[in-house]
Amino acid sequence: MYNTIFIIIIAVLVFGYILERILDTLNLKHTLPELPEELSGIFDPDEYKKSQLYKRDNTRFSFITSSMSLVIITLVFFVGGFGWLEEKLSAVTSNYILFVLLFFGLMALVSDVLTTPFALYDTFVIEERYGFNRTNVKTFILDKIKGWLLGIIIGGGLLALITWLYLLTGTWFWLLALGAVTLFSIFMTMFYSNLIVPLFNKQTPLEEGPLRIKIEEFAKSAAFKLDNIFVMDGSKRSSKANAYFTGLGPKKRIVLFDTLIKDLNEEEIVAVLAHEVGHNKKKHNTTGLILSIIQTGITLYLFSLFVGVDSIAVALGGDEASFHLGLIAFGILYTPISMLLGLGSNMFSRHNEYQADRYAREHYDGERLISSLKKLSKNNLSNLTPHPVYVFFHYSHPPLLQRIKAMRRK
């Protein structure tokens, strides 16, 4: 017999699926016959058509993968799959922490097995079709293995710690868990580029030459101490270009993809770096970390209210309240709240991007940044005409047209 919680869970899953399909449909159909004047020259007619086909293929692929995901997860709910797995693992171990690790580990493994064919298609068919893929089969397999190992070590470690805190303190575990997650987040912000990135990509200091001289001259004029400028072999997996700022304090560094250096001229690269420096000057990384910690605290507190409810466990096929079943149900029931927080986070992020653009315009050259953004949009077949509602829900960066207008506004 399905209880009220079960019905609510299924309703949340279906609502989320329908909402995403509506947003995808709006975005797919939002195609202008001619691009606005500010975007003229980025694509010729054939390239513009190609960018729309790329958007179409990705939207259709998203429909297939999300539909398959919805069918599988609802089927698991209706047949009591979580309760069945709980029963089988209970006979394997009486150690609850080990039980939780096995429970979520097996779920992750099954999920990965089911989604890997789709990942292969995305990489070796869609991305290959449009000339983006640089990944070979060996790299794909090695990335999978490394991802599994990191998931076991980092994900498993955090899960075991939070489970232990729950067993130790009951519903007050969320305060200690928040402290642990906060320390981990700060550590990863400082050392991610040093510890995790090298497992997947090579990072080499930017060599001496005109580009480094221009970057150092800008950093000096902006009173920005920058010792760590690295180039990453992003072309190992994709032709798409990027750059990012990472770290805190003395551990901060700017990383340029080798594809970015290939696609842009020196002045445009410095303009992109000026944008990244603007993020640092405006304390966006720090405020983003603080907001993330606050959001984590809200999530953990709400979870502490859910975890002891028997009806939640029953909805998933269990007999009584438990940490592992409560975590699954909460992850789904929390979706509407998460969506609202995500909307706020995206709005804040878009605001930060405008600020960083303005900094680059005022302290270096806004037109050079516009030129670089146009080139990157062209090379990445970016969607230049996203639907405003889709942007509101999903974009952490403003669309190119809005960024250009903002930078040219007096």
C-alpha positions in Angstrom: 0.0 0.0 0.0 1.5 3.3 -1.1 1.4 6.0 1.6 1.2 9.8 1.3 4.9 10.3 1.3 5.2 7.8 -1.6 2.7 9.7 -3.7 4.4 13.0 -2.9 7.8 11.6 -4.0 6.5 10.4 -7.3 4.7 13.7 -7.8 7.9 15.6 -7.2 9.8 13.4 -9.7 7.1 13.8 -12.4 6.8 17.5 -11.8 10.6 18.0 -12.1 10.6 16.0 -15.3 7.7 17.9 -16.9 9.2 21.3 -15.9 12.5 20.4 -17.5 10.8 19.3 -20.7 8.8 22.5 -20.9 12.0 24.6 -20.4 13.9 22.5 -23.0 11.0 22.9 -25.5 10.9 26.7 -25.0 14.6 27.0 -25.4 14.7 24.7 -28.5 12.0 26.7 -30.3 13.5 30.1 -29.4 15.5 30.6 -32.6 15.7 34.0 -34.2 15.8 34.2 -38.1 18.6 36.8 -37.8 20.9 37.6 -35.0 20.9 41.0 -33.3 23.4 43.6 -34.5 25.6 43.1 -31.4 26.0 39.4 -32.4 26.6 39.9 -36.1 29.7 38.4 -37.5 30.0 35.6 -34.9 28.4 33.0 -37.2 28.0 32.9 -40.9 24.6 31.4 -42.0 26.0 27.8 -42.2 27.7 28.1 -38.7 24.5 29.6 -37.2 22.5 26.6 -38.6 25.2 24.2 -37.2 24.9 25.8 -33.7 21.1 25.3 -33.8 21.5 21.7 -34.8 24.0 21.2 -31.9 21.3 22.7 -29.5 18.7 20.4 -31.1 20.8 17.3 -30.7 21.7 18.0 -27.1 18.1 18.8 -26.2 16.8 15.5 -27.8 19.6 13.6 -26.0 18.6 15.2 -22.7 15.0 14.1 -23.3 16.1 10.5 -23.9 18.4 10.3 -20.8 16.0 12.1 -18.5 13.0 10.0 -19.6 15.1 6.8 -19.1 16.1 8.0 -15.6 12.5 8.8 -14.7 11.3 5.4 -15.8 14.0 3.6 -13.9 13.7 5.5 -10.6 9.9 5.3 -10.5 10.0 1.6 -11.3 12.4 1.1 -8.4 10.0 2.9 -6.1 7.0 0.9 -7.2 8.6 -2.5 -6.8 10.2 -1.5 -3.5 13.7 -1.8 -4.7 15.3 0.2 -1.9 13.6 -2.0 0.7 14.8 -5.1 -1.2 18.4 -3.9 -1.2 18.2 -3.0 2.5 17.0 -6.5 3.3 19.7 -8.2 1.3 22.5 -6.1 2.7 21.3 -6.5 6.3 22.2 -10.2 5.9 25.8 -9.2 4.8 26.9 -7.0 7.7 25.7 -5.8 11.1 28.0 -2.8 11.0 25.7 0.1 10.1 28.4 2.4 8.6 29.6 -0.4 6.4 26.0 -1.2 5.5 25.4 2.5 4.4 28.6 2.5 2.3 27.6 -0.8 0.6 24.0 0.5 0.1 25.0 3.7 -1.6 28.1 2.2 -3.3 25.9 -0.4 -5.1 23.4 2.2 -6.1 26.2 4.4 -7.5 27.6 1.4 -9.4 24.3 0.4 -10.9 23.7 4.0 -11.9 27.1 4.3 -13.5 26.6 1.1 -15.5 23.3 2.3 -16.8 24.5 5.8 -17.7 27.9 4.9 -19.2 26.4 4.0 -22.6 24.8 7.5 -22.7 28.1 9.1 -21.8 29.8 7.2 -24.6 27.2 8.3 -27.1 27.5 11.9 -25.9 31.3 11.9 -26.1 31.9 9.8 -29.2 28.8 10.6 -31.3 27.4 14.0 -30.5 30.6 15.8 -29.5 32.5 14.0 -32.3 29.9 15.0 -34.9 30.4 18.7 -34.2 34.2 18.5 -34.0 34.6 19.0 -30.2 35.7 15.5 -29.0 39.4 14.9 -28.4 38.9 12.0 -25.9 40.1 8.6 -26.9 38.8 5.3 -25.5 41.8 4.9 -23.3 41.3 8.4 -21.7 37.6 7.7 -21.3 38.2 4.4 -19.4 41.0 5.9 -17.2 38.7 8.9 -16.3 36.1 6.4 -15.3 38.5 4.4 -13.1 39.9 7.6 -11.5 36.3 8.9 -10.9 35.4 5.7 -9.1 38.5 5.8 -6.9 37.8 9.4 -6.0 34.2 8.6 -5.3 35.2 5.8 -3.0 37.8 7.8 -1.2 36.2 11.2 -0.9 32.5 10.4 -1.3 32.8 7.3 0.8 34.9 9.0 3.4 32.4 11.9 3.9 29.4 9.5 3.9 31.0 7.3 6.6 31.9 10.4 8.7 28.4 11.9 8.5 26.8 8.5 9.2 29.1 8.1 12.3 28.1 11.5 13.5 24.5 10.6 13.1 24.9 7.4 15.1 26.9 9.4 17.7 24.6 12.4 18.2 21.2 11.6 16.7 19.3 14.5 15.1 21.9 17.0 16.2 24.4 15.4 13.9 23.8 18.2 11.3 25.8 20.8 13.3 28.9 18.6 13.4 28.4 17.5 9.8 28.2 21.1 8.8 31.5 21.7 10.5 33.1 18.8 8.7 31.7 19.7 5.3 32.8 23.3 5.8 36.4 22.3 6.6 36.4 20.0 3.6 35.0 22.7 1.3 37.7 25.2 2.3 40.4 22.5 1.9 39.2 21.6 -1.6 38.9 25.3 -2.6 42.5 25.8 -1.7 44.0 22.6 -3.0 41.6 21.2 -5.7 43.9 22.4 -8.5 46.9 21.0 -6.8 45.5 17.6 -5.8 42.6 16.6 -8.0 43.2 18.3 -11.4 46.6 16.7 -11.9 44.9 13.3 -11.8 43.2 14.1 -15.0 45.2 16.9 -16.7 48.7 18.3 -16.9 49.2 21.8 -15.6 52.4 23.6 -16.6 53.5 27.1 -15.7 53.0 29.6 -18.5 56.3 29.9 -20.3 58.2 33.1 -20.4 57.3 35.3 -23.4 55.1 38.2 -24.6 51.9 36.7 -23.2 53.3 36.2 -19.7 54.8 39.7 -19.8 51.4 41.2 -20.7 49.7 39.3 -18.0 52.2 40.3 -15.4 52.0 43.9 -16.5 48.3 43.9 -16.1 48.5 42.2 -12.7 50.9 44.8 -11.5 48.7 47.7 -12.8 45.7 46.1 -11.0 47.7 45.6 -7.7 47.0 41.9 -8.0 49.7 39.5 -6.7 49.8 36.7 -9.2 52.6 34.2 -9.1 50.8 31.1 -10.3 49.7 31.1 -14.0 49.2 27.6 -15.4 48.3 26.2 -18.8 46.2 23.0 -18.7 46.0 20.5 -21.6 42.2 20.8 -22.0 42.7 19.8 -25.7 43.3 16.3 -24.4 39.5 15.9 -24.1 37.8 18.7 -26.0 38.4 21.5 -28.4 36.3 23.8 -26.2 38.2 26.6 -24.4 38.0 27.9 -20.9 39.9 29.7 -18.1 39.3 29.8 -14.4 40.5 31.2 -11.1 40.8 28.9 -8.1 42.2 28.8 -4.6 42.3 31.2 -1.6 45.1 33.4 -0.3 48.6 32.3 -1.3 47.1 29.2 -3.0 45.2 31.1 -5.6 46.1 30.5 -9.2 44.8 31.2 -12.7 44.5 28.3 -15.1 44.3 28.7 -18.9 43.2 25.9 -21.2 45.7 25.4 -24.0 42.7 25.7 -26.4 42.1 29.2 -25.0 45.7 30.3 -25.9 45.2 28.8 -29.4 41.8 30.5 -30.0 42.5 34.0 -28.7 45.2 36.6 -29.3 47.3 37.9 -26.4 45.2 41.0 -25.7 42.0 38.9 -25.6 43.6 36.4 -23.2 44.6 39.3 -20.9 41.0 40.6 -21.1 39.7 37.2 -20.0 42.2 37.2 -17.1 41.1 40.7 -16.2 37.6 39.3 -15.9 38.9 36.5 -13.6 40.9 38.9 -11.5 37.7 41.0 -11.2 36.0 38.0 -9.5 38.8 37.9 -7.0 38.8 41.7 -6.4 35.0 41.6 -5.8 35.5 38.7 -3.4 33.1 36.5 -5.4 34.9 33.2 -4.6 34.8 34.0 -0.9 31.1 35.0 -0.8 30.3 32.1 -3.0 31.9 29.7 -0.5 30.1 31.3 2.4 26.7 31.1 0.6 27.4 27.5 -0.2 28.1 26.7 3.4 24.9 28.4 4.5 22.9 26.4 1.9 24.6 23.2 3.1 23.6 24.1 6.7 20.0 24.6 5.7 20.0 21.3 3.8 21.5 19.3 6.7 19.1 20.9 9.2 16.1 20.0 7.1 17.4 16.5 6.6 17.7 16.1 10.4 14.0 16.7 10.6 13.2 14.1 8.0 15.6 11.3 9.0 13.6 10.0 12.0 10.2 9.8 10.2 9.0 6.2 9.8 6.5 6.9 7.0 9.5 8.0 4.8 11.2 4.6 5.2 7.9 2.8 4.5 7.5 4.9 1.3 10.8 3.4 0.1 9.9 -0.1 1.0 11.5 -0.2 4.5 10.0 -1.0 7.9 11.3 1.8 10.1 13.1 5.1 10.0 16.7 4.9 8.9 19.5 7.2 7.9 20.0 5.7 4.4 16.3 5.6 3.4 15.7 9.0 4.9 18.6 10.4 2.8 17.2 9.1 -0.5 13.7 10.3 0.2 14.9 13.7 1.4 17.1 14.1 -1.7 13.9 13.9 -3.8 11.5 15.8 -1.5 14.1 18.6 -1.2 14.1 19.2 -4.9 11.6 22.1 -4.9 13.6 23.9 -2.2 16.8 23.1 -4.0 15.4 24.6 -7.2 14.5 27.8 -5.4 17.9 28.0 -3.9 19.4 27.3 -7.3 17.4 30.1 -8.8 18.8 32.5 -6.2 22.3 31.1 -6.7 22.1 31.6 -10.5 20.9 35.1 -10.1 23.7 35.9 -7.8 26.2 34.3 -10.1 24.9 36.3 -13.1 25.2 39.5 -11.1 28.8 38.5 -10.3 29.6 38.0 -13.9 28.4 41.5 -14.8 30.6 42.9 -12.0 33.6 41.0 -13.3 32.9 42.1 -16.9 32.7 45.7 -15.6 36.0 45.3 -13.8 37.7 44.1 -17.0 36.2 47.0 -18.9 37.4 49.6 -16.4 40.8 48.2 -15.7 41.8 46.7 -19.1 39.7 46.7 -22.3 36.0 45.9 -22.6 36.1 45.5 -26.3 38.9 43.0 -26.1 36.8 41.0 -23.7 33.8 41.2 -26.0 36.0 40.0 -28.9 37.2 37.1 -26.8 33.6 36.1 -25.7 32.5 36.2 -29.4 35.3 33.9 -30.5 34.7 31.5 -27.7 31.0 31.4 -28.5 31.7 30.8 -32.1 34.2 28.0 -31.4 31.9 26.3 -28.8 28.8 26.6 -31.0 27.1 28.4 -28.1 23.4 29.1 -28.2 23.3 32.9 -28.8 19.5 33.1 -28.4 18.4 31.2 -25.3 14.9 31.6 -24.1 14.7 34.1 -21.1 12.8 31.6 -19.0 15.5 28.9 -19.6 18.2 31.5 -18.7 16.4 32.3 -15.5 16.3 28.7 -14.4 19.6 27.3 -15.7 22.2 30.0 -16.6 24.9 30.9 -14.1 26.3 33.3 -16.7 24.3 36.0 -18.6 23.8 35.3 -22.3 26.4 36.9 -24.5 24.0 39.6 -25.9 23.2 40.9 -22.4 26.9 40.9 -21.5 27.8 42.9 -24.5 25.1 45.4 -23.9 26.1 45.8 -20.3 29.7 46.4 -21.1 28.9 49.0 -23.8 26.4 50.8 -21.6 27.7 54.2 -20.5 
